[in-house]
Amino acid sequence: MRKLGLWQSIAEMLLDDIGQKKFKAGEKLPTELMLSKRFGVNRHTVRRALQHLAEKGIVWSKRGSGVYLKAPPTEYPIGTRVRFSQNLTLDGRLPTRKTLTLEIRAASVEERNALNVIDNGEVLAYSGISFADGQPIALFNSIFDPLRFGRLIERIKVNNSVTKSLNDCGITDYTRAWTKITAHLADPVKANHLQINDGQPLLCTTSLNIAPDGTPIEYGKTFFSAEHVVLSHSGDLSYS
């Protein structure tokens, strides 16, 4: 039988802790100093064990913060009807959201074209972080024409949900007209929000939702952490 080195033994013991559910997915592991005291070794040996677990895709490190246990990827369907809470609930995850911005601002050319907003018009911009079981998985940015939904900003403040808020404004159903998927690398701001390392891969979905009569409802961009989300699809998609 091959004898394990000291750092390998520590890695095996940490794996055993993980297997016994002593750490939850997304939870921060004890610090290098705490692990050094536990195992009676120097921090370099502990660091090598943690690096081994990171190379196996079991943990990930955030500079200046610590080492975290990775959560298994969340499957997120993208099709004719895309509903954040429903998607995560069907995958057995608890969906939550944190609002970053909720404001009326000038529309960009891209937003005007997508929503058929008049020149020099304004849009309602709603952005934030989506979580699955407390793990940040995506950054969303949803754009609406405030002239079509006068109470939408107030309903979002109450509901923290696009579907519920649109329903309160009389839109009981809407569908996905199209979705475009592109690949990006996380900049420092996105990486910090998503608790991943700078330069990690992101999947960006740019999409348009419409009412049953074809009226544009929501134009949005969502940046999914490729480590935490697996996109599945049916319907009209394009890739680049």
N, C-alpha and C positions, 0 to 999 in steps of 0.2 A: 504494500500500500504506500502511495506517495505521501511523504510528509509535507504538510502545509507550512508555508512560511508564516511569520507572525501577522503580517498584514492580511494574508489570505484567511487566517483563522478568525481575525476580527471581522472581515467581510462576511464569512460564513455565519458568525454569531448574529450580525446585524440582519442578514437574510432570514435567520430563524426568528428574530424578533418581528420582522415584517410578516412572515408567514403566520405567526401567532396573533396578528392584528394588534400588536402593541403600538403601532403607528397607523394613523388614518391617512387615506389618500389625500395628497395636498398638504399634509402636516409637515411642519419643520422638525427635522431630526435634532437630537442634542448637539451642542456645539462641539468643535474639535477638542476644546479644553475639557469639557465634561466627559467625552468619550476617552480622552487620554487618561483621566483619573480613574474611570471605570475599568479600563483594561490594563492600567499600569504601564503605559508606553508613552513615547513622545508623540507630539502632534504630527510629525512627518509620517509616522507609521499609520496613524489614523487617517491622514489625508490620502495616503496611497490606497487604503481600503475603500474610502468613499469614492475615489477616482475610479476604482474598479467597478463599483456599483453604478456609477454614472455611465461608464463605457458600455455596460450591459443594459442601459436604458431603464434602470430601476429608480434612480434618484436624479435630481438636477440641482445645480448650484446657482444661486443668485449673488452676484458680487456685492459684498458688504452686508448681506442679509443672512445667508446660511445655506444649508442643504435641505431639500424638500423631497418627500416621497411622491413619485409620479402617480397620477391617477390614470386608470385605463381610459383610452380614448372614448369620447362620446360620439355615437353615431347620430348624424344630423341629416335627415332627409330634406332634399330640395326638390320640390315639384310644383304642381299647379297651386296647391294650398300649403303655404309655409307658415307655421305658427310656432313661435319660440317655446312657449310653455308646454304645448301639446307634444312637440317633438321630444323634449327632454323627459317629460313624464312617461312617454311611451318607452323610452330607453331606460326607465327605472331611476332617473336622476331628479333631484330637487332643483327646479329652475328659480333663479332670483336675478334681479337687475339692480344696478347702481347708476343713477343719472349723473352725467358729467356736465352737460349743457342742455338747456331748454330755453330757446330764445327765438324771437322774430328778427330776421336780418335780411340784407339784400340778397337776391338770388344770383347765383352764378349763371353763366351762359348754359352750362351743361344741365343745371337744374331747371332753368326756364324751358329748355327744349324738351326735357323729359316730362315735365308736368304741365306744359302749355301755359306757363305763367306769362303774363304780359311783360313787355320790356320795362325795365326799371322796377319790376315788382319785387315783393318780399316773399320769403318762405319761412315756415316754422321748422327749425332745426332741432332735432332731439337726438342726443348722442349719449352713450354710456357703455358700461361693461356688463356683459352677460356671464352668469355663473352657473355651473352645474355642481351641485353638492358643495358649494362654497369655493370651488376651483374656477378662477377666471378662464373662460374659453374663447371669448370673442369681444371685439370692440365694434359697436354698431353706430351708424349715423343715418337716421331716417329723416327725410325731407317731405314736407307737405305744403300745399297751397292754403294759407290761413283764411283766404277769402271763401273757400269752399266749406271750411269747418271752423266756424267762429268760436266754438267752445272747446276745441281740441286741446289747446295748451292747458286749460284748467282741468280737463278730464285726465290728461296724462299725469298731472301733478297728484291727482287723487288715486288713479289706478296703477300708475307705473307700468302700463301695458298698452300697446298699440291697439290690439284687437278689441279689448274692452272699451277703450276710449273712442275708437271709431264707431263701435256699436252704440255708444251713448250719443253719438252725433248722427245716428241714423243709417250708418253703413253696416248692415248686418252680415254682409258677405263680400269678399274680394278675392281675386285670384292673381297668380303670378303670370304676367304677360311674357316676361323673358328674364333670363339670368345669364350673366357673363362671369366666368371664373378666371382670375389671374393669380399669378404667384408673385410674392414679394418677400423681402427680408425685413425683419423687425428692426425699426430704429429704436433709439434709447427710450423714447416716450412710450411707444407701443409695448416694448419689452417690459417696461416697468409696470404698466397697467395689467399685462397678462402674466406677470411673474415668470418670464422666460428670459433667456440670455439674449443680448444684442446679436443681431444677425441670424436668429433662428427663423425658419421658414413660416410664412403666413399664407393662407389662402383667402383671397379677397373676392367676395361675391358682390357684383353690381347688378341691381335688379329694379324692375318696375312692377308695382301692383296696381291692378285696375278694378273698378267697380263692374257689376254685371252689364252695365250699358257701355262699357269701354272707356269710361272717364278715368284718367290717371289719378290714383289715390296717393301712392307712396313711392318715392324714389329713394333708394337706399344703397349704402355700401357697408359691408360687414367684413372685418378682418378676423378670421378664425386662426387660432393657434394650431398649426399642423401637428403639434405634439399631442394636443388634447382633443382634436375633433377629426372624425372621418366623415366626409361628405358623401352622401348617397343621393341618387337623383332619378327622377322621371320627368318628362316634359321637355320644354324648349331650353336647351343650354348651349352655351358656346364657350370655348376655352382659348386662352392665349397666354 
